[in-house]
Amino acid sequence: MTTFFDFLTVACFVSIAIAFFQFTGREISTLLRLLLSGLAFAVANQIGNAGWTLAAIALVAAGAVYAAMVIRRANGQTS
């Protein structure tokens, strides 16, 4: 881990893992939905390291928002 995007995306992924275990019922369907956010973070890391900073930041933000929506839905919160 040498770049900013390495640290940022790993921190986001760890946050998703912690949120999954702390705030959901640990259903496999929730985990599969969170997999999409993990994939977004992996792609954001690669394009961020390639120099596409704004696209990578946008992808990290989109992945984080989607993960938050999935966690809220798994908790039964709709608004």
PyMOL Python script that loads the backbone (N, CA, C, O; Angstrom):
from pymol import cmd

cmd.read_pdbstr("""\
ATOM      1  N   MET A   1       0.855  -1.174   0.000  1.00  0.00           N
ATOM      2  CA  MET A   1       0.000   0.000   0.000  1.00  0.00           C
ATOM      3  C   MET A   1       0.892   1.225   0.000  1.00  0.00           C
ATOM      4  O   MET A   1       1.578   1.530   0.976  1.00  0.00           O
ATOM      5  N   THR A   2       0.860   1.907  -1.115  1.00  0.00           N
ATOM      6  CA  THR A   2       1.757   3.044  -1.253  1.00  0.00           C
ATOM      7  C   THR A   2       1.054   4.326  -1.660  1.00  0.00           C
ATOM      8  O   THR A   2       1.601   5.410  -1.458  1.00  0.00           O
ATOM      9  N   THR A   3      -0.140   4.235  -2.225  1.00  0.00           N
ATOM     10  CA  THR A   3      -0.791   5.454  -2.713  1.00  0.00           C
ATOM     11  C   THR A   3      -1.985   5.818  -1.836  1.00  0.00           C
ATOM     12  O   THR A   3      -2.448   5.035  -1.007  1.00  0.00           O
ATOM     13  N   PHE A   4      -2.450   7.016  -2.051  1.00  0.00           N
ATOM     14  CA  PHE A   4      -3.630   7.510  -1.344  1.00  0.00           C
ATOM     15  C   PHE A   4      -4.830   6.611  -1.603  1.00  0.00           C
ATOM     16  O   PHE A   4      -5.588   6.302  -0.684  1.00  0.00           O
ATOM     17  N   PHE A   5      -5.001   6.193  -2.842  1.00  0.00           N
ATOM     18  CA  PHE A   5      -6.164   5.370  -3.181  1.00  0.00           C
ATOM     19  C   PHE A   5      -6.084   3.975  -2.575  1.00  0.00           C
ATOM     20  O   PHE A   5      -7.117   3.366  -2.296  1.00  0.00           O
ATOM     21  N   ASP A   6      -4.884   3.466  -2.369  1.00  0.00           N
ATOM     22  CA  ASP A   6      -4.745   2.185  -1.679  1.00  0.00           C
ATOM     23  C   ASP A   6      -5.323   2.283  -0.268  1.00  0.00           C
ATOM     24  O   ASP A   6      -6.113   1.435   0.144  1.00  0.00           O
ATOM     25  N   PHE A   7      -4.933   3.303   0.456  1.00  0.00           N
ATOM     26  CA  PHE A   7      -5.411   3.484   1.826  1.00  0.00           C
ATOM     27  C   PHE A   7      -6.907   3.795   1.866  1.00  0.00           C
ATOM     28  O   PHE A   7      -7.632   3.266   2.710  1.00  0.00           O
ATOM     29  N   LEU A   8      -7.365   4.648   0.958  1.00  0.00           N
ATOM     30  CA  LEU A   8      -8.774   5.043   0.944  1.00  0.00           C
ATOM     31  C   LEU A   8      -9.684   3.860   0.662  1.00  0.00           C
ATOM     32  O   LEU A   8     -10.676   3.659   1.363  1.00  0.00           O
ATOM     33  N   THR A   9      -9.359   3.088  -0.343  1.00  0.00           N
ATOM     34  CA  THR A   9     -10.245   1.980  -0.705  1.00  0.00           C
ATOM     35  C   THR A   9     -10.194   0.836   0.310  1.00  0.00           C
ATOM     36  O   THR A   9     -11.209   0.187   0.562  1.00  0.00           O
ATOM     37  N   VAL A  10      -9.040   0.592   0.883  1.00  0.00           N
ATOM     38  CA  VAL A  10      -8.971  -0.438   1.927  1.00  0.00           C
ATOM     39  C   VAL A  10      -9.767   0.005   3.153  1.00  0.00           C
ATOM     40  O   VAL A  10     -10.453  -0.807   3.774  1.00  0.00           O
ATOM     41  N   ALA A  11      -9.680   1.280   3.502  1.00  0.00           N
ATOM     42  CA  ALA A  11     -10.465   1.798   4.637  1.00  0.00           C
ATOM     43  C   ALA A  11     -11.963   1.669   4.358  1.00  0.00           C
ATOM     44  O   ALA A  11     -12.730   1.315   5.253  1.00  0.00           O
ATOM     45  N   CYS A  12     -12.378   1.950   3.139  1.00  0.00           N
ATOM     46  CA  CYS A  12     -13.790   1.809   2.787  1.00  0.00           C
ATOM     47  C   CYS A  12     -14.227   0.351   2.853  1.00  0.00           C
ATOM     48  O   CYS A  12     -15.309   0.047   3.356  1.00  0.00           O
ATOM     49  N   PHE A  13     -13.399  -0.540   2.353  1.00  0.00           N
ATOM     50  CA  PHE A  13     -13.738  -1.959   2.380  1.00  0.00           C
ATOM     51  C   PHE A  13     -13.830  -2.474   3.816  1.00  0.00           C
ATOM     52  O   PHE A  13     -14.750  -3.223   4.145  1.00  0.00           O
ATOM     53  N   VAL A  14     -12.902  -2.087   4.658  1.00  0.00           N
ATOM     54  CA  VAL A  14     -12.940  -2.498   6.060  1.00  0.00           C
ATOM     55  C   VAL A  14     -14.192  -1.940   6.734  1.00  0.00           C
ATOM     56  O   VAL A  14     -14.817  -2.623   7.546  1.00  0.00           O
ATOM     57  N   SER A  15     -14.555  -0.716   6.405  1.00  0.00           N
ATOM     58  CA  SER A  15     -15.765  -0.114   6.970  1.00  0.00           C
ATOM     59  C   SER A  15     -17.007  -0.902   6.579  1.00  0.00           C
ATOM     60  O   SER A  15     -17.908  -1.091   7.395  1.00  0.00           O
ATOM     61  N   ILE A  16     -17.057  -1.361   5.333  1.00  0.00           N
ATOM     62  CA  ILE A  16     -18.196  -2.160   4.889  1.00  0.00           C
ATOM     63  C   ILE A  16     -18.242  -3.484   5.650  1.00  0.00           C
ATOM     64  O   ILE A  16     -19.314  -3.928   6.062  1.00  0.00           O
ATOM     65  N   ALA A  17     -17.097  -4.106   5.835  1.00  0.00           N
ATOM     66  CA  ALA A  17     -17.059  -5.382   6.560  1.00  0.00           C
ATOM     67  C   ALA A  17     -17.534  -5.200   8.001  1.00  0.00           C
ATOM     68  O   ALA A  17     -18.313  -6.009   8.505  1.00  0.00           O
ATOM     69  N   ILE A  18     -17.077  -4.160   8.653  1.00  0.00           N
ATOM     70  CA  ILE A  18     -17.504  -3.892  10.028  1.00  0.00           C
ATOM     71  C   ILE A  18     -18.995  -3.604  10.078  1.00  0.00           C
ATOM     72  O   ILE A  18     -19.698  -4.113  10.951  1.00  0.00           O
ATOM     73  N   ALA A  19     -19.483  -2.789   9.147  1.00  0.00           N
ATOM     74  CA  ALA A  19     -20.916  -2.472   9.113  1.00  0.00           C
ATOM     75  C   ALA A  19     -21.751  -3.718   8.875  1.00  0.00           C
ATOM     76  O   ALA A  19     -22.822  -3.868   9.463  1.00  0.00           O
ATOM     77  N   PHE A  20     -21.276  -4.607   8.025  1.00  0.00           N
ATOM     78  CA  PHE A  20     -22.009  -5.844   7.764  1.00  0.00           C
ATOM     79  C   PHE A  20     -22.170  -6.664   9.045  1.00  0.00           C
ATOM     80  O   PHE A  20     -23.258  -7.159   9.335  1.00  0.00           O
ATOM     81  N   PHE A  21     -21.102  -6.803   9.796  1.00  0.00           N
ATOM     82  CA  PHE A  21     -21.173  -7.626  11.000  1.00  0.00           C
ATOM     83  C   PHE A  21     -21.875  -6.929  12.162  1.00  0.00           C
ATOM     84  O   PHE A  21     -22.471  -7.600  13.004  1.00  0.00           O
ATOM     85  N   GLN A  22     -21.818  -5.608  12.228  1.00  0.00           N
ATOM     86  CA  GLN A  22     -22.400  -4.890  13.356  1.00  0.00           C
ATOM     87  C   GLN A  22     -23.866  -4.510  13.146  1.00  0.00           C
ATOM     88  O   GLN A  22     -24.649  -4.522  14.096  1.00  0.00           O
ATOM     89  N   PHE A  23     -24.239  -4.175  11.922  1.00  0.00           N
ATOM     90  CA  PHE A  23     -25.539  -3.538  11.712  1.00  0.00           C
ATOM     91  C   PHE A  23     -26.502  -4.325  10.841  1.00  0.00           C
ATOM     92  O   PHE A  23     -27.558  -3.804  10.483  1.00  0.00           O
ATOM     93  N   THR A  24     -26.174  -5.556  10.490  1.00  0.00           N
ATOM     94  CA  THR A  24     -27.103  -6.352   9.688  1.00  0.00           C
ATOM     95  C   THR A  24     -27.341  -7.684  10.382  1.00  0.00           C
ATOM     96  O   THR A  24     -26.713  -8.011  11.389  1.00  0.00           O
ATOM     97  N   GLY A  25     -28.269  -8.440   9.808  1.00  0.00           N
ATOM     98  CA  GLY A  25     -28.546  -9.772  10.314  1.00  0.00           C
ATOM     99  C   GLY A  25     -27.641 -10.823   9.695  1.00  0.00           C
ATOM    100  O   GLY A  25     -27.861 -12.019   9.887  1.00  0.00           O
ATOM    101  N   ARG A  26     -26.628 -10.392   8.957  1.00  0.00           N
ATOM    102  CA  ARG A  26     -25.636 -11.262   8.314  1.00  0.00           C
ATOM    103  C   ARG A  26     -26.252 -12.208   7.288  1.00  0.00           C
ATOM    104  O   ARG A  26     -25.851 -13.366   7.171  1.00  0.00           O
ATOM    105  N   GLU A  27     -27.232 -11.695   6.548  1.00  0.00           N
ATOM    106  CA  GLU A  27     -27.829 -12.489   5.488  1.00  0.00           C
ATOM    107  C   GLU A  27     -26.900 -12.512   4.279  1.00  0.00           C
ATOM    108  O   GLU A  27     -26.169 -11.555   4.025  1.00  0.00           O
ATOM    109  N   ILE A  28     -26.937 -13.600   3.548  1.00  0.00           N
ATOM    110  CA  ILE A  28     -26.090 -13.743   2.376  1.00  0.00           C
ATOM    111  C   ILE A  28     -26.508 -12.755   1.286  1.00  0.00           C
ATOM    112  O   ILE A  28     -25.663 -12.291   0.521  1.00  0.00           O
ATOM    113  N   SER A  29     -27.794 -12.429   1.205  1.00  0.00           N
ATOM    114  CA  SER A  29     -28.255 -11.485   0.186  1.00  0.00           C
ATOM    115  C   SER A  29     -27.688 -10.085   0.432  1.00  0.00           C
ATOM    116  O   SER A  29     -27.358  -9.369  -0.514  1.00  0.00           O
ATOM    117  N   THR A  30     -27.577  -9.702   1.695  1.00  0.00           N
ATOM    118  CA  THR A  30     -26.967  -8.404   2.023  1.00  0.00           C
ATOM    119  C   THR A  30     -25.492  -8.410   1.662  1.00  0.00           C
ATOM    120  O   THR A  30     -24.975  -7.431   1.123  1.00  0.00           O
ATOM    121  N   LEU A  31     -24.824  -9.498   1.956  1.00  0.00           N
ATOM    122  CA  LEU A  31     -23.404  -9.614   1.621  1.00  0.00           C
ATOM    123  C   LEU A  31     -23.179  -9.526   0.117  1.00  0.00           C
ATOM    124  O   LEU A  31     -22.228  -8.889  -0.336  1.00  0.00           O
ATOM    125  N   LEU A  32     -24.044 -10.160  -0.649  1.00  0.00           N
ATOM    126  CA  LEU A  32     -23.906 -10.103  -2.103  1.00  0.00           C
ATOM    127  C   LEU A  32     -24.150  -8.692  -2.641  1.00  0.00           C
ATOM    128  O   LEU A  32     -23.513  -8.269  -3.606  1.00  0.00           O
ATOM    129  N   ARG A  33     -25.061  -7.982  -2.019  1.00  0.00           N
ATOM    130  CA  ARG A  33     -25.284  -6.588  -2.433  1.00  0.00           C
ATOM    131  C   ARG A  33     -24.077  -5.712  -2.090  1.00  0.00           C
ATOM    132  O   ARG A  33     -23.721  -4.809  -2.847  1.00  0.00           O
ATOM    133  N   LEU A  34     -23.461  -5.983  -0.957  1.00  0.00           N
ATOM    134  CA  LEU A  34     -22.275  -5.211  -0.568  1.00  0.00           C
ATOM    135  C   LEU A  34     -21.067  -5.552  -1.431  1.00  0.00           C
ATOM    136  O   LEU A  34     -20.120  -4.770  -1.521  1.00  0.00           O
ATOM    137  N   LEU A  35     -21.103  -6.705  -2.055  1.00  0.00           N
ATOM    138  CA  LEU A  35     -20.030  -7.090  -2.963  1.00  0.00           C
ATOM    139  C   LEU A  35     -19.892  -6.095  -4.105  1.00  0.00           C
ATOM    140  O   LEU A  35     -18.788  -5.852  -4.592  1.00  0.00           O
ATOM    141  N   LEU A  36     -21.005  -5.521  -4.533  1.00  0.00           N
ATOM    142  CA  LEU A  36     -20.970  -4.514  -5.592  1.00  0.00           C
ATOM    143  C   LEU A  36     -20.177  -3.279  -5.150  1.00  0.00           C
ATOM    144  O   LEU A  36     -19.424  -2.712  -5.940  1.00  0.00           O
ATOM    145  N   SER A  37     -20.343  -2.870  -3.911  1.00  0.00           N
ATOM    146  CA  SER A  37     -19.560  -1.748  -3.397  1.00  0.00           C
ATOM    147  C   SER A  37     -18.081  -2.097  -3.314  1.00  0.00           C
ATOM    148  O   SER A  37     -17.225  -1.275  -3.642  1.00  0.00           O
ATOM    149  N   GLY A  38     -17.783  -3.308  -2.880  1.00  0.00           N
ATOM    150  CA  GLY A  38     -16.391  -3.748  -2.842  1.00  0.00           C
ATOM    151  C   GLY A  38     -15.760  -3.734  -4.216  1.00  0.00           C
ATOM    152  O   GLY A  38     -14.600  -3.350  -4.368  1.00  0.00           O
ATOM    153  N   LEU A  39     -16.513  -4.148  -5.213  1.00  0.00           N
ATOM    154  CA  LEU A  39     -16.022  -4.110  -6.588  1.00  0.00           C
ATOM    155  C   LEU A  39     -15.789  -2.670  -7.045  1.00  0.00           C
ATOM    156  O   LEU A  39     -14.804  -2.379  -7.723  1.00  0.00           O
ATOM    157  N   ALA A  40     -16.696  -1.780  -6.672  1.00  0.00           N
ATOM    158  CA  ALA A  40     -16.527  -0.370  -7.017  1.00  0.00           C
ATOM    159  C   ALA A  40     -15.256   0.193  -6.390  1.00  0.00           C
ATOM    160  O   ALA A  40     -14.545   0.970  -7.028  1.00  0.00           O
ATOM    161  N   PHE A  41     -14.964  -0.188  -5.158  1.00  0.00           N
ATOM    162  CA  PHE A  41     -13.744   0.290  -4.506  1.00  0.00           C
ATOM    163  C   PHE A  41     -12.496  -0.270  -5.176  1.00  0.00           C
ATOM    164  O   PHE A  41     -11.495   0.435  -5.301  1.00  0.00           O
ATOM    165  N   ALA A  42     -12.541  -1.517  -5.604  1.00  0.00           N
ATOM    166  CA  ALA A  42     -11.386  -2.111  -6.286  1.00  0.00           C
ATOM    167  C   ALA A  42     -11.114  -1.404  -7.612  1.00  0.00           C
ATOM    168  O   ALA A  42      -9.965  -1.115  -7.946  1.00  0.00           O
ATOM    169  N   VAL A  43     -12.171  -1.131  -8.357  1.00  0.00           N
ATOM    170  CA  VAL A  43     -12.011  -0.421  -9.630  1.00  0.00           C
ATOM    171  C   VAL A  43     -11.540   1.006  -9.381  1.00  0.00           C
ATOM    172  O   VAL A  43     -10.681   1.510 -10.106  1.00  0.00           O
ATOM    173  N   ALA A  44     -12.090   1.658  -8.369  1.00  0.00           N
ATOM    174  CA  ALA A  44     -11.676   3.018  -8.039  1.00  0.00           C
ATOM    175  C   ALA A  44     -10.200   3.063  -7.672  1.00  0.00           C
ATOM    176  O   ALA A  44      -9.504   4.014  -8.028  1.00  0.00           O
ATOM    177  N   ASN A  45      -9.721   2.062  -6.974  1.00  0.00           N
ATOM    178  CA  ASN A  45      -8.309   1.999  -6.624  1.00  0.00           C
ATOM    179  C   ASN A  45      -7.451   1.931  -7.885  1.00  0.00           C
ATOM    180  O   ASN A  45      -6.458   2.647  -8.007  1.00  0.00           O
ATOM    181  N   GLN A  46      -7.835   1.081  -8.803  1.00  0.00           N
ATOM    182  CA  GLN A  46      -7.048   0.918 -10.026  1.00  0.00           C
ATOM    183  C   GLN A  46      -7.053   2.180 -10.879  1.00  0.00           C
ATOM    184  O   GLN A  46      -6.003   2.600 -11.364  1.00  0.00           O
ATOM    185  N   ILE A  47      -8.219   2.789 -11.068  1.00  0.00           N
ATOM    186  CA  ILE A  47      -8.242   3.980 -11.917  1.00  0.00           C
ATOM    187  C   ILE A  47      -7.646   5.189 -11.202  1.00  0.00           C
ATOM    188  O   ILE A  47      -7.102   6.089 -11.842  1.00  0.00           O
ATOM    189  N   GLY A  48      -7.749   5.207  -9.879  1.00  0.00           N
ATOM    190  CA  GLY A  48      -7.100   6.288  -9.130  1.00  0.00           C
ATOM    191  C   GLY A  48      -5.591   6.202  -9.231  1.00  0.00           C
ATOM    192  O   GLY A  48      -4.914   7.219  -9.382  1.00  0.00           O
ATOM    193  N   ASN A  49      -5.060   4.987  -9.146  1.00  0.00           N
ATOM    194  CA  ASN A  49      -3.618   4.800  -9.287  1.00  0.00           C
ATOM    195  C   ASN A  49      -3.141   5.082 -10.705  1.00  0.00           C
ATOM    196  O   ASN A  49      -1.966   5.378 -10.925  1.00  0.00           O
ATOM    197  N   ALA A  50      -4.058   4.991 -11.669  1.00  0.00           N
ATOM    198  CA  ALA A  50      -3.709   5.274 -13.059  1.00  0.00           C
ATOM    199  C   ALA A  50      -3.776   6.759 -13.380  1.00  0.00           C
ATOM    200  O   ALA A  50      -3.430   7.168 -14.488  1.00  0.00           O
ATOM    201  N   GLY A  51      -4.216   7.571 -12.421  1.00  0.00           N
ATOM    202  CA  GLY A  51      -4.228   9.012 -12.631  1.00  0.00           C
ATOM    203  C   GLY A  51      -5.595   9.628 -12.866  1.00  0.00           C
ATOM    204  O   GLY A  51      -5.688  10.841 -13.056  1.00  0.00           O
ATOM    205  N   TRP A  52      -6.626   8.859 -12.860  1.00  0.00           N
ATOM    206  CA  TRP A  52      -7.980   9.364 -13.064  1.00  0.00           C
ATOM    207  C   TRP A  52      -8.600   9.714 -11.715  1.00  0.00           C
ATOM    208  O   TRP A  52      -9.517   9.034 -11.253  1.00  0.00           O
ATOM    209  N   THR A  53      -8.107  10.759 -11.096  1.00  0.00           N
ATOM    210  CA  THR A  53      -8.454  11.080  -9.716  1.00  0.00           C
ATOM    211  C   THR A  53      -9.937  11.371  -9.515  1.00  0.00           C
ATOM    212  O   THR A  53     -10.559  10.809  -8.613  1.00  0.00           O
ATOM    213  N   LEU A  54     -10.510  12.238 -10.340  1.00  0.00           N
ATOM    214  CA  LEU A  54     -11.914  12.614 -10.141  1.00  0.00           C
ATOM    215  C   LEU A  54     -12.855  11.436 -10.366  1.00  0.00           C
ATOM    216  O   LEU A  54     -13.828  11.270  -9.630  1.00  0.00           O
ATOM    217  N   ALA A  55     -12.577  10.630 -11.365  1.00  0.00           N
ATOM    218  CA  ALA A  55     -13.413   9.453 -11.613  1.00  0.00           C
ATOM    219  C   ALA A  55     -13.315   8.475 -10.447  1.00  0.00           C
ATOM    220  O   ALA A  55     -14.316   7.878 -10.050  1.00  0.00           O
ATOM    221  N   ALA A  56     -12.129   8.312  -9.906  1.00  0.00           N
ATOM    222  CA  ALA A  56     -11.943   7.398  -8.784  1.00  0.00           C
ATOM    223  C   ALA A  56     -12.671   7.893  -7.539  1.00  0.00           C
ATOM    224  O   ALA A  56     -13.305   7.107  -6.835  1.00  0.00           O
ATOM    225  N   ILE A  57     -12.585   9.174  -7.270  1.00  0.00           N
ATOM    226  CA  ILE A  57     -13.283   9.737  -6.109  1.00  0.00           C
ATOM    227  C   ILE A  57     -14.792   9.601  -6.276  1.00  0.00           C
ATOM    228  O   ILE A  57     -15.498   9.286  -5.318  1.00  0.00           O
ATOM    229  N   ALA A  58     -15.285   9.835  -7.481  1.00  0.00           N
ATOM    230  CA  ALA A  58     -16.718   9.677  -7.739  1.00  0.00           C
ATOM    231  C   ALA A  58     -17.151   8.233  -7.549  1.00  0.00           C
ATOM    232  O   ALA A  58     -18.232   7.976  -7.020  1.00  0.00           O
ATOM    233  N   LEU A  59     -16.329   7.298  -7.969  1.00  0.00           N
ATOM    234  CA  LEU A  59     -16.658   5.884  -7.820  1.00  0.00           C
ATOM    235  C   LEU A  59     -16.616   5.446  -6.356  1.00  0.00           C
ATOM    236  O   LEU A  59     -17.444   4.643  -5.927  1.00  0.00           O
ATOM    237  N   VAL A  60     -15.671   5.960  -5.596  1.00  0.00           N
ATOM    238  CA  VAL A  60     -15.625   5.670  -4.159  1.00  0.00           C
ATOM    239  C   VAL A  60     -16.876   6.227  -3.478  1.00  0.00           C
ATOM    240  O   VAL A  60     -17.486   5.554  -2.647  1.00  0.00           O
ATOM    241  N   ALA A  61     -17.253   7.450  -3.831  1.00  0.00           N
ATOM    242  CA  ALA A  61     -18.447   8.055  -3.234  1.00  0.00           C
ATOM    243  C   ALA A  61     -19.697   7.257  -3.593  1.00  0.00           C
ATOM    244  O   ALA A  61     -20.547   7.019  -2.736  1.00  0.00           O
ATOM    245  N   ALA A  62     -19.813   6.845  -4.847  1.00  0.00           N
ATOM    246  CA  ALA A  62     -20.974   6.059  -5.264  1.00  0.00           C
ATOM    247  C   ALA A  62     -21.024   4.721  -4.533  1.00  0.00           C
ATOM    248  O   ALA A  62     -22.092   4.284  -4.104  1.00  0.00           O
ATOM    249  N   GLY A  63     -19.881   4.078  -4.392  1.00  0.00           N
ATOM    250  CA  GLY A  63     -19.834   2.810  -3.671  1.00  0.00           C
ATOM    251  C   GLY A  63     -20.208   2.969  -2.213  1.00  0.00           C
ATOM    252  O   GLY A  63     -20.903   2.122  -1.653  1.00  0.00           O
ATOM    253  N   ALA A  64     -19.757   4.038  -1.596  1.00  0.00           N
ATOM    254  CA  ALA A  64     -20.069   4.282  -0.184  1.00  0.00           C
ATOM    255  C   ALA A  64     -21.553   4.582   0.016  1.00  0.00           C
ATOM    256  O   ALA A  64     -22.165   4.095   0.966  1.00  0.00           O
ATOM    257  N   VAL A  65     -22.122   5.373  -0.870  1.00  0.00           N
ATOM    258  CA  VAL A  65     -23.551   5.689  -0.761  1.00  0.00           C
ATOM    259  C   VAL A  65     -24.388   4.432  -0.970  1.00  0.00           C
ATOM    260  O   VAL A  65     -25.354   4.198  -0.245  1.00  0.00           O
ATOM    261  N   TYR A  66     -24.017   3.626  -1.961  1.00  0.00           N
ATOM    262  CA  TYR A  66     -24.755   2.383  -2.199  1.00  0.00           C
ATOM    263  C   TYR A  66     -24.649   1.447  -0.991  1.00  0.00           C
ATOM    264  O   TYR A  66     -25.641   0.838  -0.591  1.00  0.00           O
ATOM    265  N   ALA A  67     -23.468   1.333  -0.419  1.00  0.00           N
ATOM    266  CA  ALA A  67     -23.290   0.476   0.761  1.00  0.00           C
ATOM    267  C   ALA A  67     -24.145   0.979   1.924  1.00  0.00           C
ATOM    268  O   ALA A  67     -24.749   0.179   2.640  1.00  0.00           O
ATOM    269  N   ALA A  68     -24.200   2.287   2.113  1.00  0.00           N
ATOM    270  CA  ALA A  68     -25.022   2.849   3.182  1.00  0.00           C
ATOM    271  C   ALA A  68     -26.495   2.539   2.949  1.00  0.00           C
ATOM    272  O   ALA A  68     -27.225   2.242   3.895  1.00  0.00           O
ATOM    273  N   MET A  69     -26.931   2.607   1.699  1.00  0.00           N
ATOM    274  CA  MET A  69     -28.325   2.283   1.383  1.00  0.00           C
ATOM    275  C   MET A  69     -28.616   0.806   1.656  1.00  0.00           C
ATOM    276  O   MET A  69     -29.683   0.475   2.174  1.00  0.00           O
ATOM    277  N   VAL A  70     -27.697  -0.071   1.320  1.00  0.00           N
ATOM    278  CA  VAL A  70     -27.880  -1.504   1.558  1.00  0.00           C
ATOM    279  C   VAL A  70     -27.942  -1.791   3.058  1.00  0.00           C
ATOM    280  O   VAL A  70     -28.792  -2.559   3.509  1.00  0.00           O
ATOM    281  N   ILE A  71     -27.051  -1.179   3.826  1.00  0.00           N
ATOM    282  CA  ILE A  71     -27.033  -1.398   5.277  1.00  0.00           C
ATOM    283  C   ILE A  71     -28.317  -0.879   5.905  1.00  0.00           C
ATOM    284  O   ILE A  71     -28.892  -1.535   6.773  1.00  0.00           O
ATOM    285  N   ARG A  72     -28.767   0.287   5.476  1.00  0.00           N
ATOM    286  CA  ARG A  72     -30.016   0.828   6.030  1.00  0.00           C
ATOM    287  C   ARG A  72     -31.194  -0.070   5.708  1.00  0.00           C
ATOM    288  O   ARG A  72     -32.066  -0.293   6.549  1.00  0.00           O
ATOM    289  N   ARG A  73     -31.217  -0.587   4.480  1.00  0.00           N
ATOM    290  CA  ARG A  73     -32.315  -1.486   4.082  1.00  0.00           C
ATOM    291  C   ARG A  73     -32.259  -2.781   4.901  1.00  0.00           C
ATOM    292  O   ARG A  73     -33.298  -3.301   5.306  1.00  0.00           O
ATOM    293  N   ALA A  74     -31.073  -3.293   5.141  1.00  0.00           N
ATOM    294  CA  ALA A  74     -30.927  -4.527   5.920  1.00  0.00           C
ATOM    295  C   ALA A  74     -31.347  -4.313   7.372  1.00  0.00           C
ATOM    296  O   ALA A  74     -31.779  -5.246   8.048  1.00  0.00           O
ATOM    297  N   ASN A  75     -31.215  -3.081   7.837  1.00  0.00           N
ATOM    298  CA  ASN A  75     -31.628  -2.735   9.205  1.00  0.00           C
ATOM    299  C   ASN A  75     -33.127  -2.497   9.311  1.00  0.00           C
ATOM    300  O   ASN A  75     -33.665  -2.413  10.414  1.00  0.00           O
ATOM    301  N   GLY A  76     -33.803  -2.389   8.176  1.00  0.00           N
ATOM    302  CA  GLY A  76     -35.223  -2.121   8.204  1.00  0.00           C
ATOM    303  C   GLY A  76     -35.565  -0.656   8.178  1.00  0.00           C
ATOM    304  O   GLY A  76     -36.737  -0.302   8.305  1.00  0.00           O
ATOM    305  N   GLN A  77     -34.588   0.208   8.019  1.00  0.00           N
ATOM    306  CA  GLN A  77     -34.818   1.642   7.924  1.00  0.00           C
ATOM    307  C   GLN A  77     -35.045   2.006   6.458  1.00  0.00           C
ATOM    308  O   GLN A  77     -34.279   1.610   5.580  1.00  0.00           O
ATOM    309  N   THR A  78     -36.101   2.760   6.214  1.00  0.00           N
ATOM    310  CA  THR A  78     -36.401   3.123   4.836  1.00  0.00           C
ATOM    311  C   THR A  78     -36.198   4.595   4.546  1.00  0.00           C
ATOM    312  O   THR A  78     -36.089   4.982   3.382  1.00  0.00           O
ATOM    313  N   SER A  79     -36.146   5.412   5.556  1.00  0.00           N
ATOM    314  CA  SER A  79     -35.970   6.849   5.291  1.00  0.00           C
ATOM    315  C   SER A  79     -34.801   7.407   6.035  1.00  0.00           C
ATOM    316  O   SER A  79     -34.511   8.598   5.926  1.00  0.00           O
TER     317      SER A  79
END
""", "prot")
cmd.dss("prot")
cmd.show_as("cartoon", "prot")
cmd.util.cbc("prot")
cmd.orient("prot")
